[in-house]
Amino acid sequence: MAYQYLRKSKTVLVYDTDKAKLQECPDAAGIEEVSRADAILLTVPISEMRAVCRTIAPRLKPGQLIIDTCSVKRMPIQWMLEELPAHVQIIGTHPLFGPDSGRAGITGFKIAICPVRVEDAVRRQVNSCLASFGLQAIETTADEHDVQIARTQAVFHLIAQAFKRLSWGGEEITTPGPETFFNLVETVQNDTDQLFFDLQKQNPHADAARREFLREIERIDAELRAKEPEK
């Protein structure tokens, strides 16, 4: 998704280990060429971030900006700091939308920004670029991002996964509220299983949020079971 917006005003080069995905891409390039770019945007699965960083690290030059787009932040940022050379700049980001939710446009959507190691001038350029796309930048720390996203995205994906496995949703007999909710759930059911498990396993706060949510569901269920039905 970033590609279609960036190429309107920037020179963009695209690399993927899956050559089939690049067959119809006019900006396809090799890893050596991409690794020499002034800014490198890593749009890779969370669990593959460390390996990708190790691959590009020997090819990087001083002053380059490396930006990730992972849906969790603490671990990817830690991996970038550990694997990438000290002479590159680093910003963590999380676009708070996806291909389905942003299909009709991204103006007004939010993006989380975690400055890690970046010059002020470069930071301002990045913020200006995001603003030009109509995005609302939310600057935060990696831990605060992961705490909040565990309570929102991670739990929402958990619910969506459960509904998907139950084949619930799409019923003709419903009310507007649940119908709207199920339509929203469908926007993440097209995501890969790898993303679902990465959101749950790579976010250090997801397990606690998931357990808290499930405990509350169990408490509500117990209350309902204890309440005597009216005669």
C-alpha positions as CSV (number, residue, x, y, z in Angstrom):
1,M,0.0,0.0,0.0
2,A,2.9,2.4,0.8
3,Y,4.2,1.8,-2.7
4,Q,1.2,3.3,-4.5
5,Y,1.4,6.5,-2.5
6,L,5.2,7.0,-2.4
7,R,5.8,6.5,-6.1
8,K,3.5,9.5,-6.9
9,S,6.2,11.9,-5.6
10,K,9.3,9.8,-4.9
11,T,11.7,7.6,-6.8
12,V,10.9,4.2,-5.4
13,L,12.7,0.9,-5.8
14,V,11.1,-2.4,-4.8
15,Y,12.7,-5.7,-3.8
16,D,11.1,-8.9,-2.7
17,T,12.6,-12.4,-2.2
18,D,9.6,-13.7,-4.1
19,K,10.4,-12.8,-7.7
20,A,6.9,-13.6,-8.8
21,K,5.6,-10.6,-6.9
22,L,7.9,-8.3,-8.9
23,Q,7.0,-9.5,-12.4
24,E,4.6,-6.7,-13.1
25,C,6.3,-4.1,-10.9
26,P,7.9,-1.3,-13.0
27,D,10.2,-0.3,-10.1
28,A,11.6,-3.7,-9.3
29,A,15.2,-3.8,-8.4
30,G,17.9,-6.0,-6.9
31,I,18.8,-6.0,-3.2
32,E,22.1,-4.3,-3.8
33,E,20.5,-1.4,-5.5
34,V,17.7,-1.1,-3.0
35,S,20.1,-1.2,-0.1
36,R,21.9,1.9,-1.4
37,A,18.7,4.1,-1.2
38,D,18.7,7.1,1.1
39,A,15.7,5.7,2.9
40,I,14.7,2.0,3.2
41,L,11.1,1.0,4.2
42,L,11.0,-2.5,5.6
43,T,7.5,-3.9,4.9
44,V,8.1,-7.5,6.1
45,P,6.4,-9.8,8.6
46,I,7.3,-9.2,12.2
47,S,8.9,-12.5,12.8
48,E,11.2,-12.0,9.7
49,M,12.5,-8.6,10.8
50,R,15.7,-9.7,12.5
51,A,16.7,-11.9,9.5
52,V,16.0,-9.1,7.0
53,C,18.1,-6.6,9.1
54,R,21.0,-9.1,9.1
55,T,20.7,-9.4,5.3
56,I,20.9,-5.7,4.6
57,A,23.2,-4.6,7.4
58,P,26.5,-5.2,5.5
59,R,25.2,-3.3,2.5
60,L,24.2,-0.1,4.3
61,K,26.0,3.3,4.2
62,P,26.3,6.1,6.8
63,G,23.4,8.4,7.2
64,Q,20.7,6.1,5.6
65,L,17.3,6.0,7.2
66,I,15.8,2.7,8.0
67,I,12.0,2.6,8.7
68,D,10.0,-0.5,9.7
69,T,6.2,-0.8,9.5
70,C,5.6,-3.7,12.0
71,S,2.4,-3.9,14.0
72,V,4.4,-4.3,17.2
73,K,7.3,-2.0,18.0
74,R,9.5,-3.1,20.9
75,M,11.0,-6.2,19.4
76,P,11.5,-4.9,15.8
77,I,13.2,-1.8,17.2
78,Q,15.4,-3.9,19.4
79,W,16.4,-6.1,16.5
80,M,17.2,-3.0,14.3
81,L,19.4,-1.6,17.1
82,E,21.1,-4.9,17.5
83,E,21.6,-5.9,13.8
84,L,21.9,-2.6,11.9
85,P,25.2,-0.6,12.0
86,A,25.4,2.4,14.3
87,H,25.9,4.8,11.3
88,V,22.3,4.5,10.0
89,Q,19.2,6.3,11.3
90,I,16.2,4.4,12.6
91,I,12.5,5.2,12.9
92,G,9.8,2.7,14.0
93,T,6.4,3.1,12.5
94,H,3.0,1.4,12.5
95,P,0.4,2.5,9.9
96,L,-2.8,2.0,11.9
97,F,-4.8,0.8,8.8
98,G,-4.4,-1.9,6.2
99,P,-5.1,-2.7,2.6
100,D,-8.8,-3.3,3.2
101,S,-9.5,-0.4,5.6
102,G,-7.5,2.0,3.4
103,R,-8.9,0.8,0.1
104,A,-10.9,4.0,-0.5
105,G,-8.0,6.3,0.6
106,I,-5.9,6.9,3.7
107,T,-6.6,10.6,4.4
108,G,-7.4,11.0,8.1
109,F,-6.0,7.7,9.1
110,K,-3.4,7.4,11.9
111,I,0.2,6.2,11.9
112,A,2.3,5.6,15.1
113,I,5.8,7.0,15.0
114,C,8.7,5.8,17.3
115,P,11.8,7.9,16.7
116,V,14.8,5.7,17.7
117,R,18.0,7.2,16.3
118,V,17.3,10.1,13.8
119,E,18.4,13.6,13.1
120,D,15.8,16.3,13.7
121,A,15.9,17.5,10.1
122,V,15.2,14.0,8.8
123,R,12.5,13.5,11.4
124,R,10.8,16.7,10.2
125,Q,11.0,15.5,6.6
126,V,9.3,12.2,7.5
127,N,6.5,14.0,9.3
128,S,6.1,16.4,6.4
129,C,5.8,13.4,4.0
130,L,3.2,11.7,6.2
131,A,1.2,14.9,6.4
132,S,1.2,15.2,2.6
133,F,-0.6,11.9,2.5
134,G,-3.2,13.2,5.0
135,L,-2.0,10.9,7.8
136,Q,-2.2,11.8,11.4
137,A,1.1,11.0,13.1
138,I,1.1,9.9,16.7
139,E,4.5,10.0,18.3
140,T,5.0,7.4,21.0
141,T,7.4,5.0,22.7
142,A,7.7,1.4,21.6
143,D,6.3,0.1,25.0
144,E,3.4,2.5,25.1
145,H,2.5,1.5,21.5
146,D,2.6,-2.2,22.3
147,V,0.5,-1.8,25.5
148,Q,-2.2,0.0,23.6
149,I,-2.1,-2.1,20.5
150,A,-2.4,-5.2,22.6
151,R,-5.7,-4.0,24.0
152,T,-7.0,-2.9,20.5
153,Q,-5.5,-4.6,17.5
154,A,-4.4,-7.9,19.1
155,V,-7.7,-8.5,20.9
156,F,-9.7,-7.4,17.9
157,H,-7.8,-9.9,15.7
158,L,-8.4,-12.6,18.4
159,I,-12.2,-12.0,18.2
160,A,-12.0,-12.0,14.4
161,Q,-10.1,-15.3,14.4
162,A,-12.7,-16.9,16.7
163,F,-15.6,-15.7,14.4
164,K,-13.7,-16.9,11.4
165,R,-13.3,-20.4,12.8
166,L,-16.9,-20.5,13.9
167,S,-18.0,-19.2,10.5
168,W,-20.1,-16.6,12.3
169,G,-21.2,-13.4,10.5
170,G,-23.1,-12.6,7.4
171,E,-26.4,-13.8,8.8
172,E,-29.5,-12.2,7.3
173,I,-31.3,-11.8,10.6
174,T,-29.3,-9.3,12.6
175,T,-29.4,-5.7,13.8
176,P,-27.4,-2.7,12.5
177,G,-24.8,-2.7,15.3
178,P,-23.7,-6.4,14.9
179,E,-23.9,-6.1,11.2
180,T,-21.5,-3.1,11.2
181,F,-19.2,-5.0,13.7
182,F,-19.1,-8.1,11.5
183,N,-18.3,-6.0,8.5
184,L,-15.3,-4.5,10.4
185,V,-14.3,-8.0,11.5
186,E,-14.1,-9.1,7.9
187,T,-11.6,-6.4,7.1
188,V,-8.9,-8.3,9.1
189,Q,-10.0,-11.9,8.4
190,N,-8.2,-11.6,5.0
191,D,-4.9,-11.0,6.9
192,T,-2.4,-13.9,7.0
193,D,-2.2,-16.4,9.8
194,Q,1.4,-15.3,10.2
195,L,0.3,-11.8,11.0
196,F,-2.3,-13.0,13.6
197,F,0.3,-15.2,15.4
198,D,3.0,-12.5,15.2
199,L,0.6,-9.9,16.7
200,Q,-0.1,-12.3,19.6
201,K,3.4,-13.8,20.1
202,Q,5.8,-10.9,19.3
203,N,4.0,-8.2,21.4
204,P,5.2,-8.6,25.0
205,H,1.9,-7.2,26.3
206,A,-0.5,-9.3,24.1
207,D,-0.7,-12.3,26.4
208,A,-1.7,-10.3,29.4
209,A,-4.3,-8.3,27.5
210,R,-5.7,-11.5,25.9
211,R,-6.0,-13.2,29.4
212,E,-7.6,-10.1,30.9
213,F,-10.2,-10.0,28.2
214,L,-10.9,-13.7,28.4
215,R,-11.2,-13.5,32.2
216,E,-13.8,-10.7,31.9
217,I,-15.8,-12.8,29.4
218,E,-15.7,-15.7,31.9
219,R,-16.9,-13.4,34.7
220,I,-19.8,-12.2,32.5
221,D,-20.7,-15.7,31.6
222,A,-20.7,-16.7,35.3
223,E,-23.0,-13.8,36.2
224,L,-25.4,-14.9,33.5
225,R,-25.4,-18.5,34.6
226,A,-26.0,-17.4,38.2
227,K,-28.9,-15.1,37.4
228,E,-32.2,-16.8,37.7
229,P,-34.5,-16.4,34.7
230,E,-37.7,-14.6,35.3
231,K,-40.7,-16.9,35.7
